[in-house]
Amino acid sequence: MTELLTATQMRAIEQAAIASGEVTALELMERAGRGVVEAIFEEWPELGDGVHRAVVLCGPGNNGGDGFVIARLLKEAGWEVEVFLYGDAEKLPPDAKVNYERWGSAEPLSDAAMAAVSKAAIIVDAIFGTGLSRPPNALGRVLRDLCDCRDAGGWLPLEDRLRTNSPLVVAVDAPSGLCANSGRALEDEGTNRAAIMRGSSATMAAADLTVTFHGVKLGHYLGQGPRHCGRLVVADIGLRGSKVQRKAAVEVVSSPYGLGKWRDHKYTHGHALILSGGVGKGGAARLAARGALRVGAGAVTVGCPPVALIENAAQLNAIMLQKVKDAEGLTAILDDTRINALCLGPGMGTGARQAALLAAVLGGTEPRPTVLDADALTLLARDAALFAKLHKDCVLTPHAGEFARLFPDLAEKLSTPATKGPAYSKVDATRDAARRAGCVVLFKGADTVIADPTRRCSINASLYERSAPWLATAGSGDVLAGFITGLLARGFNPMQAAESGAWLHTECALSFGPGLIAEDLPEELPKVFRSLGI
């Protein structure tokens, strides 16, 4: 898995390398600037031919120092380069000042100065990097102009952008105004938050290309980070592997292992029970059941009210059916110890009967691995006594609305404007939720965050090259619940099942492509398994 870093962790890695004598801070700044220039020419090789114009916007810290290096290197490549500085050159940090002096001079960065960008091929945003801790209010107009440049030309081919004076925006380490720990904009109470959600922020720049150093930061993968970063590239600046404490590490979920099957019979691979809703309400449970079966559970049963038996029987073949009249009947069914994983919630309903079924599952003498989704989450949010019955082998799979009902105080912290950094993040919220619930929480989204009560945490990123917008379709979450349930039945632990299920969910969407509907996801699994060599 790829490790994601906080700004503090990255700073510690740099300081350790400098203290060891491995490298100087000035050398790191030179490597960073060179890494950005190399990334520009790799991303747009056409810019290597001819003379182009760049505008470099430098800030008052070391990110600005990187900008001066970039300006010098582009000028050495024959470009016309203009540099603007936000702040007082005499107050620059020592290494940034060295590179300022190597460059020569810079005009003050102001709203009026942004008129210079109109004929630039490239605007380099080196104003604020990953260490920003307060809203950049004084530069609101400048950052908005950077958003406008990116948004106005982002859909055009390079030659048309150059012809129509639509500059490319390149961010150094992070778009200015982005909180590197949370992916949130640092903003005042009066900031237009609707504009931020659309991807255009008065307090956060937007880039076509973001070049970060050594490793990806949390904010590149969370919240508005991906929308504002554009394409993300990591430049190697020669630092050795990090020594981040594993307890604090957040990782990006990678391809799972242990998915193959060998000898033995179906029950060796588990028996999953999915509870369904009544007449006309069984589609979600059937989607989950199909997902559980396709992901490799040896047997899958849909448990439904007696009146819905015929409806389900007409649409299921390999998936078995069981009448579940009430909680007492469910308890009797669970006497079959071969049933080793359950899924409650998809299309189940939220009445007294369903609450009793949930209580029977959570209150059993030998609780089994259980996925709780959709309506089950609504029932948990309504009833503190039910919530208190959660156990370590549960997996909760809320989307943002369900998370807000389950953990309203944590959701409020996420929605309150972030006026200083590091801001409270989706990672923080999911870790806090998992600790409170005493089980794994999978907080859905393009930046799906998964955490367990020990604070172990990972992100299944349907972002950048793994962007899968086709998952925004009715029923896809039910299939995800089924994938996780099937993996639990196969013996995966809850965290591993949630991570692997989420990764496979995205991979199925990428494999199928546009036009995806929820029914396609389980049917795409065989192709994904073959690509993994299974």
MARLUM-813461 format. One record per residue (C-alpha): x, y, z. Coordinates in nm, 3 decimals, decimal comma, always signed. Example, Ala and Ser with C-alpha at 12.3 -4.5 7.8 and 13.67 -1.06 7.14 Angstrom:
! residues 2
- c1  c2  c3
- +1,230  -0,450  +0,780
- +1,367  -0,106  +0,714
***
This chain:
! residues 534
- c1  c2  c3
- +0,000  +0,000  +0,000
- +0,107  +0,361  -0,064
- +0,157  +0,560  +0,254
- -0,007  +0,903  +0,277
- +0,172  +1,169  +0,478
- +0,062  +1,463  +0,687
- +0,246  +1,792  +0,653
- +0,408  +1,729  +0,993
- +0,528  +1,384  +0,892
- +0,677  +1,518  +0,569
- +0,855  +1,795  +0,757
- +0,997  +1,540  +1,001
- +1,130  +1,327  +0,713
- +1,303  +1,630  +0,561
- +1,449  +1,742  +0,893
- +1,579  +1,393  +0,969
- +1,756  +1,382  +0,633
- +1,909  +1,725  +0,687
- +2,017  +1,645  +1,044
- +2,186  +1,325  +0,927
- +2,396  +1,514  +0,676
- +2,235  +1,323  +0,391
- +2,133  +1,646  +0,220
- +2,110  +2,019  +0,286
- +1,788  +2,217  +0,284
- +1,921  +2,419  -0,009
- +1,986  +2,100  -0,205
- +1,632  +1,979  -0,132
- +1,494  +2,308  -0,265
- +1,698  +2,272  -0,584
- +1,579  +1,914  -0,631
- +1,219  +2,017  -0,572
- +1,234  +2,294  -0,831
- +1,402  +2,065  -1,082
- +1,138  +1,799  -1,016
- +0,860  +2,045  -1,103
- +1,027  +2,153  -1,427
- +1,087  +1,791  -1,530
- +0,723  +1,709  -1,453
- +0,603  +2,000  -1,668
- +0,799  +1,880  -1,971
- +0,696  +1,519  -1,914
- +0,330  +1,616  -1,889
- +0,341  +1,852  -2,190
- +0,640  +1,752  -2,407
- +0,528  +2,002  -2,672
- +0,643  +2,279  -2,438
- +1,002  +2,160  -2,484
- +1,002  +2,314  -2,833
- +1,015  +2,686  -2,893
- +1,007  +2,982  -2,659
- +0,719  +3,005  -2,413
- +0,627  +3,242  -2,133
- +0,589  +3,153  -1,766
- +0,460  +3,351  -1,473
- +0,583  +3,223  -1,135
- +0,396  +3,330  -0,821
- +0,615  +3,293  -0,513
- +0,508  +3,301  -0,150
- +0,683  +3,409  +0,169
- +0,812  +3,064  +0,270
- +1,012  +2,776  +0,130
- +0,742  +2,701  -0,126
- +0,830  +3,041  -0,271
- +1,195  +2,934  -0,267
- +1,100  +2,636  -0,484
- +0,931  +2,885  -0,717
- +1,251  +3,087  -0,762
- +1,437  +2,768  -0,855
- +1,166  +2,684  -1,109
- +1,185  +3,034  -1,257
- +1,564  +3,010  -1,295
- +1,551  +2,666  -1,457
- +1,279  +2,769  -1,703
- +1,479  +3,077  -1,797
- +1,786  +2,859  -1,852
- +1,568  +2,652  -2,086
- +1,510  +2,964  -2,294
- +1,170  +3,067  -2,161
- +1,052  +3,418  -2,092
- +0,985  +3,423  -1,717
- +0,821  +3,680  -1,492
- +0,818  +3,637  -1,113
- +0,590  +3,793  -0,853
- +0,650  +3,769  -0,477
- +0,388  +3,778  -0,204
- +0,560  +3,920  +0,104
- +0,885  +4,092  +0,191
- +1,198  +3,954  +0,028
- +1,401  +4,049  +0,337
- +1,185  +3,822  +0,552
- +1,219  +3,512  +0,338
- +1,359  +3,198  +0,510
- +1,738  +3,166  +0,454
- +1,726  +2,907  +0,173
- +1,438  +3,077  -0,005
- +1,628  +3,405  +0,015
- +1,936  +3,246  -0,143
- +1,726  +3,141  -0,440
- +1,555  +3,478  -0,455
- +1,898  +3,641  -0,482
- +2,006  +3,388  -0,747
- +1,702  +3,491  -0,947
- +1,754  +3,861  -0,900
- +1,429  +4,041  -0,815
- +1,054  +4,004  -0,822
- +0,757  +4,235  -0,854
- +0,505  +4,240  -0,567
- +0,218  +3,995  -0,610
- -0,111  +4,182  -0,626
- -0,446  +4,168  -0,800
- -0,312  +4,402  -1,066
- -0,008  +4,181  -1,121
- -0,233  +3,897  -1,231
- -0,288  +4,082  -1,560
- +0,054  +3,942  -1,654
- -0,084  +3,591  -1,680
- -0,293  +3,656  -1,990
- -0,016  +3,565  -2,236
- +0,160  +3,301  -2,026
- +0,177  +2,937  -2,128
- +0,233  +2,832  -1,765
- +0,144  +2,985  -1,430
- +0,341  +2,830  -1,144
- +0,161  +2,848  -0,810
- +0,441  +2,849  -0,551
- +0,263  +3,077  -0,305
- +0,173  +2,842  -0,020
- +0,270  +2,478  +0,016
- +0,172  +2,208  +0,262
- +0,245  +2,410  +0,575
- -0,036  +2,664  +0,543
- -0,220  +2,705  +0,874
- -0,450  +3,005  +0,822
- -0,687  +3,132  +0,551
- -0,504  +3,319  +0,272
- -0,766  +3,593  +0,267
- -0,541  +3,867  +0,132
- -0,491  +3,666  -0,186
- -0,854  +3,578  -0,246
- -0,868  +3,746  -0,588
- -0,539  +3,590  -0,699
- -0,646  +3,239  -0,600
- -0,983  +3,285  -0,767
- -0,804  +3,390  -1,086
- -0,597  +3,070  -1,073
- -0,919  +2,870  -1,043
- -1,066  +3,058  -1,338
- -0,758  +2,990  -1,552
- -0,777  +2,617  -1,480
- -1,153  +2,594  -1,524
- -1,164  +2,805  -1,842
- -0,912  +2,596  -2,032
- -0,912  +2,259  -1,861
- -1,115  +2,093  -2,137
- -0,906  +2,232  -2,425
- -0,615  +2,055  -2,598
- -0,276  +2,210  -2,527
- -0,239  +2,379  -2,866
- -0,578  +2,547  -2,824
- -0,492  +2,663  -2,474
- -0,173  +2,823  -2,601
- -0,355  +2,977  -2,897
- -0,640  +3,117  -2,687
- -0,418  +3,239  -2,402
- -0,560  +2,994  -2,148
- -0,258  +2,934  -1,923
- -0,179  +2,597  -1,769
- -0,164  +2,612  -1,389
- +0,103  +2,411  -1,207
- +0,091  +2,388  -0,827
- +0,408  +2,331  -0,628
- +0,341  +2,065  -0,359
- -0,027  +2,166  -0,327
- -0,264  +2,428  -0,469
- -0,235  +2,736  -0,251
- -0,501  +2,743  +0,020
- -0,536  +2,364  +0,043
- -0,499  +2,210  +0,388
- -0,251  +1,929  +0,322
- -0,396  +1,715  +0,602
- -0,765  +1,733  +0,514
- -0,814  +1,842  +0,155
- -1,025  +2,129  +0,281
- -1,005  +2,499  +0,202
- -0,891  +2,715  +0,490
- -1,161  +2,979  +0,497
- -1,329  +3,252  +0,695
- -1,684  +3,215  +0,817
- -1,807  +3,429  +0,527
- -1,643  +3,227  +0,250
- -1,867  +3,112  -0,034
- -1,872  +2,740  +0,051
- -2,106  +2,659  -0,240
- -1,834  +2,782  -0,476
- -1,581  +2,558  -0,305
- -1,805  +2,253  -0,354
- -1,829  +2,336  -0,725
- -1,449  +2,328  -0,739
- -1,395  +2,704  -0,757
- -1,282  +2,863  -0,435
- -1,199  +3,217  -0,333
- -0,952  +3,074  -0,081
- -0,798  +2,782  -0,272
- -0,623  +2,774  -0,607
- -0,686  +2,504  -0,866
- -0,425  +2,344  -1,089
- -0,399  +2,139  -1,406
- -0,092  +1,968  -1,259
- +0,023  +1,939  -0,898
- +0,379  +1,825  -0,831
- +0,442  +1,709  -0,476
- +0,764  +1,576  -0,327
- +0,873  +1,238  -0,189
- +0,521  +1,116  -0,115
- +0,152  +1,195  -0,151
- -0,008  +1,398  +0,128
- -0,348  +1,324  +0,283
- -0,498  +1,642  +0,143
- -0,424  +1,532  -0,211
- -0,667  +1,242  -0,166
- -0,932  +1,387  +0,067
- -1,216  +1,633  +0,031
- -1,169  +1,897  -0,239
- -0,801  +1,811  -0,283
- -0,835  +1,589  -0,592
- -1,068  +1,836  -0,763
- -0,822  +2,121  -0,714
- -0,500  +1,928  -0,780
- -0,578  +1,823  -1,137
- -0,321  +1,560  -1,230
- -0,098  +1,461  -0,936
- +0,270  +1,373  -0,981
- +0,521  +1,277  -0,711
- +0,875  +1,403  -0,770
- +1,160  +1,207  -0,615
- +1,389  +1,446  -0,426
- +1,624  +1,176  -0,301
- +1,491  +1,123  +0,049
- +1,509  +0,779  +0,202
- +1,202  +0,585  +0,311
- +0,997  +0,743  +0,587
- +0,992  +0,624  +0,945
- +0,639  +0,732  +1,021
- +0,491  +0,550  +1,318
- +0,274  +0,272  +1,182
- -0,006  +0,354  +1,427
- -0,037  +0,697  +1,270
- +0,004  +0,591  +0,907
- -0,275  +0,614  +0,652
- -0,239  +0,399  +0,343
- -0,402  +0,378  +0,003
- -0,569  +0,042  -0,048
- -0,396  -0,167  -0,312
- -0,491  -0,490  -0,488
- -0,604  -0,756  -0,238
- -0,461  -1,101  -0,184
- -0,605  -1,434  -0,073
- -0,895  -1,426  -0,319
- -0,820  -1,756  -0,492
- -0,999  -2,082  -0,419
- -0,847  -2,427  -0,396
- -0,987  -2,761  -0,278
- -1,268  -2,835  -0,030
- -1,643  -2,777  -0,050
- -1,871  -2,475  -0,060
- -1,909  -2,431  +0,314
- -1,531  -2,410  +0,349
- -1,576  -2,071  +0,185
- -1,857  -1,960  +0,411
- -2,231  -1,910  +0,408
- -2,364  -1,553  +0,398
- -2,716  -1,455  +0,500
- -2,857  -1,132  +0,352
- -3,183  -1,001  +0,500
- -3,430  -0,855  +0,252
- -3,724  -0,618  +0,261
- -4,082  -0,702  +0,179
- -4,272  -0,718  -0,150
- -4,121  -0,478  -0,403
- -3,831  -0,403  -0,167
- -3,601  -0,696  -0,236
- -3,386  -0,560  -0,516
- -3,116  -0,414  -0,291
- -3,074  -0,737  -0,097
- -3,060  -0,936  -0,421
- -2,783  -0,707  -0,547
- -2,591  -0,759  -0,222
- -2,645  -1,134  -0,242
- -2,518  -1,151  -0,598
- -2,211  -0,954  -0,492
- -2,145  -1,189  -0,201
- -2,174  -1,495  -0,424
- -1,955  -1,355  -0,702
- -1,682  -1,248  -0,459
- -1,651  -1,611  -0,352
- -1,879  -1,695  -0,061
- -1,950  -2,067  -0,086
- -2,323  -2,023  -0,027
- -2,553  -1,723  -0,001
- -2,907  -1,711  +0,134
- -3,156  -1,425  +0,113
- -3,383  -1,413  +0,416
- -3,712  -1,239  +0,344
- -4,063  -1,201  +0,486
- -4,290  -1,491  +0,382
- -4,499  -1,268  +0,153
- -4,187  -1,182  -0,052
- -4,075  -1,541  -0,103
- -4,232  -1,589  -0,445
- -4,102  -1,258  -0,577
- -3,746  -1,344  -0,476
- -3,775  -1,704  -0,598
- -3,865  -1,574  -0,943
- -3,537  -1,384  -0,965
- -3,282  -1,601  -0,783
- -3,128  -1,933  -0,878
- -2,786  -2,005  -0,726
- -2,883  -1,792  -0,425
- -3,095  -1,977  -0,170
- -3,407  -1,844  +0,003
- -3,525  -1,861  +0,362
- -3,846  -1,728  +0,518
- -3,777  -1,488  +0,804
- -4,104  -1,397  +0,972
- -3,971  -1,227  +1,285
- -3,679  -1,204  +1,525
- -3,762  -1,538  +1,684
- -3,755  -1,704  +1,343
- -3,423  -1,542  +1,261
- -3,272  -1,665  +1,585
- -3,376  -2,019  +1,492
- -3,217  -1,983  +1,148
- -2,892  -1,867  +1,309
- -2,874  -2,198  +1,495
- -2,713  -2,315  +1,170
- -2,350  -2,249  +1,254
- -2,252  -2,272  +0,889
- -2,397  -1,923  +0,848
- -2,087  -1,723  +0,934
- -2,154  -1,373  +0,792
- -2,460  -1,150  +0,773
- -2,571  -0,837  +0,594
- -2,856  -0,621  +0,719
- -2,988  -0,297  +0,576
- -3,022  -0,289  +0,196
- -3,394  -0,240  +0,132
- -3,472  -0,397  +0,469
- -3,699  -0,126  +0,611
- -3,689  +0,070  +0,935
- -3,994  -0,046  +1,130
- -4,026  -0,225  +1,463
- -3,989  -0,569  +1,300
- -3,660  -0,470  +1,138
- -3,530  -0,318  +1,462
- -3,606  -0,648  +1,636
- -3,420  -0,841  +1,365
- -3,118  -0,616  +1,409
- -3,130  -0,658  +1,786
- -3,146  -1,037  +1,745
- -2,836  -1,036  +1,524
- -2,632  -0,801  +1,742
- -2,746  -0,949  +2,070
- -2,674  -1,314  +1,994
- -2,464  -1,519  +2,232
- -2,204  -1,570  +1,958
- -2,207  -1,256  +1,739
- -2,100  -1,317  +1,381
- -1,927  -1,089  +1,131
- -2,200  -0,850  +1,015
- -2,222  -0,574  +0,754
- -2,466  -0,298  +0,847
- -2,571  -0,070  +0,563
- -2,855  +0,158  +0,457
- -3,170  +0,100  +0,669
- -2,973  -0,078  +0,941
- -2,767  +0,238  +0,987
- -3,085  +0,442  +1,020
- -3,207  +0,206  +1,292
- -2,874  +0,234  +1,476
- -2,888  +0,612  +1,460
- -3,236  +0,612  +1,615
- -3,166  +0,375  +1,903
- -2,870  +0,416  +2,138
- -2,937  +0,073  +2,288
- -2,901  -0,089  +1,946
- -2,585  +0,112  +1,876
- -2,441  -0,009  +2,206
- -2,476  -0,370  +2,085
- -2,222  -0,321  +1,805
- -1,925  -0,555  +1,831
- -1,574  -0,574  +1,687
- -1,679  -0,797  +1,395
- -1,928  -0,544  +1,256
- -1,862  -0,327  +0,951
- -2,063  -0,004  +0,913
- -2,079  +0,135  +0,558
- -2,234  +0,485  +0,574
- -2,243  +0,745  +0,301
- -2,220  +1,109  +0,411
- -2,588  +1,143  +0,504
- -2,591  +0,821  +0,704
- -2,266  +0,916  +0,874
- -2,425  +1,246  +0,981
- -2,720  +1,060  +1,136
- -2,495  +0,813  +1,317
- -2,228  +1,059  +1,429
- -2,384  +1,408  +1,414
- -2,113  +1,577  +1,619
- -1,834  +1,439  +1,400
- -2,021  +1,536  +1,084
- -2,067  +1,887  +1,219
- -1,692  +1,920  +1,276
- -1,639  +1,819  +0,914
- -1,891  +2,070  +0,781
- -1,786  +2,364  +0,999
- -1,558  +2,602  +0,805
- -1,192  +2,520  +0,863
- -1,041  +2,846  +0,986
- -0,699  +2,706  +1,073
- -0,483  +2,411  +0,982
- -0,440  +2,129  +1,017
- -0,815  +2,102  +0,972
- -1,036  +1,819  +1,095
- -1,046  +1,564  +0,815
- -1,250  +1,271  +0,690
- -0,971  +1,049  +0,822
- -1,006  +1,203  +1,168
- -1,385  +1,164  +1,158
- -1,374  +0,799  +1,046
- -1,115  +0,707  +1,307
- -1,323  +0,876  +1,577
- -1,637  +0,699  +1,454
- -1,468  +0,357  +1,452
- -1,342  +0,407  +1,805
- -1,687  +0,513  +1,924
- -1,866  +0,227  +1,750
- -1,604  -0,031  +1,848
- -1,593  -0,171  +1,495
- -1,479  -0,100  +1,140
- -1,635  +0,203  +0,972
- -1,620  +0,247  +0,595
- -1,713  +0,609  +0,517
- -1,811  +0,603  +0,150
- -1,720  +0,848  -0,124
- -1,465  +0,888  -0,402
- -1,227  +0,917  -0,107
- -1,365  +0,616  +0,085
- -1,200  +0,609  +0,429
- -1,185  +0,285  +0,627
- -1,083  +0,269  +0,994
- -1,094  +0,028  +1,286
- -1,105  +0,095  +1,661
- -0,724  +0,073  +1,690
- -0,697  +0,378  +1,456
- -0,566  +0,170  +1,169
- -0,682  +0,360  +0,863
- -0,675  +0,338  +0,486
- -0,828  +0,512  +0,186
- -0,978  +0,342  -0,116
- -0,920  +0,619  -0,366
- -1,149  +0,626  -0,669
- -0,949  +0,929  -0,776
- -0,701  +1,044  -1,040
- -0,620  +0,745  -1,263
- -0,868  +0,531  -1,064
- -1,153  +0,779  -1,092
- -1,477  +0,582  -1,131
- -1,768  +0,830  -1,153
- -1,994  +0,555  -1,294
- -2,025  +0,422  -0,937
- -2,266  +0,709  -0,873
- -2,562  +0,488  -0,965
- -2,848  +0,341  -0,763
- -2,762  +0,011  -0,598
- -2,383  +0,028  -0,623
- -2,356  +0,061  -0,245
- -2,569  -0,252  -0,200
- -2,324  -0,446  -0,416
- -2,034  -0,313  -0,206
- -2,210  -0,437  +0,109
- -2,241  -0,776  -0,060
- -1,875  -0,786  -0,158
- -1,773  -0,717  +0,202
- -2,019  -0,974  +0,339
- -1,892  -1,240  +0,101
- -1,533  -1,174  +0,202
- -1,628  -1,195  +0,570
- -1,790  -1,531  +0,497
- -1,466  -1,644  +0,336
- -1,277  -1,566  +0,658
- -1,135  -1,220  +0,588
- -1,113  -1,006  +0,900
- -1,344  -0,700  +0,901
- -1,078  -0,444  +0,807
- -0,938  -0,663  +0,532
- -1,286  -0,742  +0,400
- -1,380  -0,373  +0,388
- -1,055  -0,273  +0,215
- -1,063  -0,559  -0,037
- -1,434  -0,516  -0,109
- -1,394  -0,143  -0,171
- -1,094  -0,196  -0,400
- -1,275  -0,462  -0,604
- -1,583  -0,239  -0,624
- -1,381  +0,039  -0,787
- -1,191  -0,202  -1,008
- -1,517  -0,350  -1,141
- -1,639  -0,002  -1,232
- -1,311  +0,078  -1,409
- -1,325  -0,252  -1,595
- -1,683  -0,197  -1,715
- -1,662  +0,177  -1,784
- -1,937  +0,420  -1,885
- -2,293  +0,292  -1,883
- -2,239  +0,092  -1,566
- -2,540  +0,001  -1,355
- -2,531  -0,179  -1,023
- -2,621  -0,518  -1,174
- -2,303  -0,504  -1,383
- -2,067  -0,487  -1,086
- -2,086  -0,850  -0,967
- -2,074  -0,974  -1,327
- -1,750  -0,786  -1,387
- -1,573  -0,960  -1,098
- -1,458  -1,266  -1,300
- -1,276  -1,036  -1,543
- -1,114  -0,848  -1,253
- -1,011  -1,176  -1,090
- -0,851  -1,292  -1,414
- -0,656  -0,967  -1,437
- -0,521  -1,043  -1,089
- -0,410  -1,387  -1,201
- -0,673  -1,571  -0,998
***
